Structure formats: C-alpha cells, structure tokens
Amino acid sequence: MRIAEQRIERVTVLGYGRTGRAVAAYLHNHGVEVFVSDNAVLSTADRQSLSMRGIPYEQGGHTLRALQETDVIVLSPGIRLDLPILQEARKRSIQVLSELDLAFLLTSGTPLIAVTGTNGKSTTVKLIEAILRQRGVTAVAAGNIGLPFITLVDDPPDVVVLEVSSFQLEQSNIFRPHVACLLNIAPDHLDRHATMDDYIAAKLSIFDRQIASDVAVVSRVLDIETQNSVSRKVCFEDVLLPKGVFVDSLAVHNRANLRAAIACCKGILPTLDADQIDLASLEDSFHLPFRLQREETIGQVRVINDSKSTNAASAISALESIAGPCVLILGGKHKGAGYDALAHAVVKRNVRRVILFGEGATLLKSTLRDVGYTKMSVRSTLDHALNEALQAAQDGDTILFSPACSSYDQYSNYVERGKHFSRLVASYLGQKSSL
C-alpha cells in the first residue's frame, strides 16, 4: 500500500493494546506485512489471533527484530518516545508514526475535530457528535474515547470527532485537525512526561500544524499559549448558551464543555445557532459511564461512582459538584502532581473522612497531613475502602469515589475499576455494612 506517496511493504507495530490491534488488523487486511512487538507478555487470545493471521510477533521486550527490513514503525499511545528501540530506529532513519499520523495520512480530506485537555474530553467529544448529528451531519466519536481512528479510514463519516491524549499528541508529527480544541490544563501524567512544561507542550502541539483555514478553540485563560498558531482562534467562553432550566442545572465544568462543543461545531457549521440545538437530547452526553455516576443508595447513604477521575483536578471538580457531608475515597496509581490543591480542597470542603487505597495511598496520606487534615484511613483494596467508607458515613451523607489516580496499580483501566466499584455497591444493597 501507499502512505503519503511512499510504498509501504512492512510495518512494525509497537504495543499491542486496543490501538495496536486495530492498526495491525488494518494493515494486514490491506496486504502489508506486519510485525508486532510488545514489552508485555501477550494474552493467549492475542497470540492465537496473531498466529491465525500469520502475523509474526515478539513479546516481553522490544528487540532488533522489530527493525528488520521495516519501512515504518507505528506506535500505540502507551509507547514512550525515549525507548532504546526508537532511538535505534532514528539512527537507521526508519520513519516513526503515531496511530493519529497514520490514520490522518489515509483519510484524505475528511474533516477532523480533535479535542484535548486534562478533563472533560470525552463529554465534549460526545456533545459534538450529538450536536452535529442533530444538524444532519454524520459524525463519529473516536480516538482516546474508545474507537481507534484507524478503524474509520476505509469508510469515513462526514466528520470524525477525536478525543486525543497528551500521549498521542506527543507521538504525532503529521496529524492536523481542522478544528482543534484545548479545554483546560491541570497537572497530570507527570509519571509519563518529565515536567509540567513537557505536558503542556504536548497538549499545545494540537495546534502546531494547523493552517490559516483551520480553527483553534481554546479557553480565554489559555489563549495566550496558542498565539504562535496561524489558525483562527475562538474562545469558547464567548459562546452564549440558551437560557433555561436545562442549562442552569449543569455544573460549571459541563457548561464549559457545552460551550466548547458548540464552538467546535461552528467550525464545521459556521451558521449554527445555539438556540437551534435540542438541549434535552444531549442529556446522555453529560452522563457517560463512571463520571459522577450515581449508584443505588445504601441505607440512607448516597454513593457516587467517579472512577473516570484519574487526576487531582477532576477529583476537585467532583467535590465541588456535590452538596452536604461526604466521605471521599481516593487512590490508585498517582500521577505525581496536583495533589496539594486536592488536599486544600478536602480541607475547604470539610470532608467527613478520606479513605485511601492502592499504590498512591502513602503519597496522598502525606500530602493531606501536610495541610493539617488527619481524618483518614488507609486500606489495601477498593473492597475494604468502600466498607470503611460505609462505616464512616452517616445518614444523609454522600460517599464519593473519585480516585484522583489512574487505575493501573490494580486494574487494567478506569472502566474495569468503575465496574468493580458498581458491583461492590450492589453487594451492599439492603444493608449498611456486612464486614
């Protein structure tokens, strides 16, 4: 096959997670010789799938086999750019592409909207998809939200709406969205990016290759950071929302997401009027799974499942969105930054008790103590953390599970963690505590 006028016969896919699987399948189905290299041990199902397709692979580490006679290397989002195998690839002048780069090169002319930011990406992407569909535009949400971009290449919709992460942007040197949106920036992923400046630079790179006919949607607070971009800038705070009960009921962060979504849609449909939008039909976009998801009440205690909270800023927003006394469950694999602000928010909110679990518990406990907060417990697992929270909660309280950490110490992703928490809550129905 040809990619950007280059004849490609052999491609190495680094990383065989969801994105890597989709890339390998696409290339194999289009007659490209594929080699898969993964640092982890592949599952039995993955090994069987690769063997059935006749795709050679290596597991448990990247070796020079990955570079033999390959024309291009395509990266899965989890692949770090400082890996020795990539340093060797550069010495050999082997082209390295992100999945976003590859799909962009293969989708000639399809309008792209890309949304990034520390928090609110998935909600904003789903809002954009829903609004465009209301106006008769076939739009599909893809990218970091779950559906790899590469899967849309052969039969693209009218508009592809992409959620893009700092990991994906850091890897990309070709990808250029026609409408690019940066929602916000708060400390996150400093376990991957060396410094906060590196994280910010990765986010801002969403605008780097835009041209004058493209649109950059930003918060006014961040607008100055994009001043070197040549694209047309739009501050989403300038979008006027229709007045009414629906908009008034939205949390502050969701009003910002809605403004950003409308601004992005206007980049595709310039005459779009916010008053034309059927707001009620957008309700589901504000209630994606494990984002402030209300579980069944246990006794007189309300339970909120916010497993998607993978950084401190999102946990702060969650705390600010609920009223009344609460018990907060935090923990997982910490991101290395932002927790001072969360600790101050806990003190300001006068949280009844904080229950900590997982790998990040020690850091979180120390950070909370540094601001004078001492009403906390440490438990090894989420099961024990919920039980402790139920013992601490009083009638009328809310238990808020907003981890402020990634799930990778004990779970494969936030969805698995959220589902586990939902099952734990269901096991307590009809009782307050059983352990």
Sequence and secondary structure as in RCSB ss.txt:
>XXXX:A:sequence
MRIAEQRIERVTVLGYGRTGRAVAAYLHNHGVEVFVSDNAVLSTADRQSLSMRGIPYEQGGHTLRALQETDVIVL
SPGIRLDLPILQEARKRSIQVLSELDLAFLLTSGTPLIAVTGTNGKSTTVKLIEAILRQRGVTAVAAGNIGLPFI
TLVDDPPDVVVLEVSSFQLEQSNIFRPHVACLLNIAPDHLDRHATMDDYIAAKLSIFDRQIASDVAVVSRVLDIE
TQNSVSRKVCFEDVLLPKGVFVDSLAVHNRANLRAAIACCKGILPTLDADQIDLASLEDSFHLPFRLQREETIGQ
VRVINDSKSTNAASAISALESIAGPCVLILGGKHKGAGYDALAHAVVKRNVRRVILFGEGATLLKSTLRDVGYTK
MSVRSTLDHALNEALQAAQDGDTILFSPACSSYDQYSNYVERGKHFSRLVASYLGQKSSL
>XXXX:A:secstr
 EETTEE  EEEEE  SHHHHHHHHHHHHTT EEEEE SS   HHHHHHHHHHT  EE SS  GGGGTT SEEEE
 TT  TT HHHHHHHHTT EEEEHHHHHHHHSTT  EEEEE SS HHHHHHHHHHHHHHTT  EEEEETTSS GG
GGSSS  SEEEEE  HHHHHH SS   SEEEE    S  TTTSSSHHHHHHHHHGGGTT  TTSEEEE TTTGGG
GTT  SEEEEGGG     SHHHHHS HHHHHHHHHHHHHHHHH TT  GGGS GGGGGGGG  TTSSEE   BTT
BEEEE TT  SHHHHHHHHHH  S EEEEEESB  SSSHHHHHHHHHHHT SEEEEESTTHHHHHHHHHHTT   
EEEESSHHHHHHHHHHH  TT EEEE   SBSTTTSSSHHHHHHHHHHHHHHHTT S   
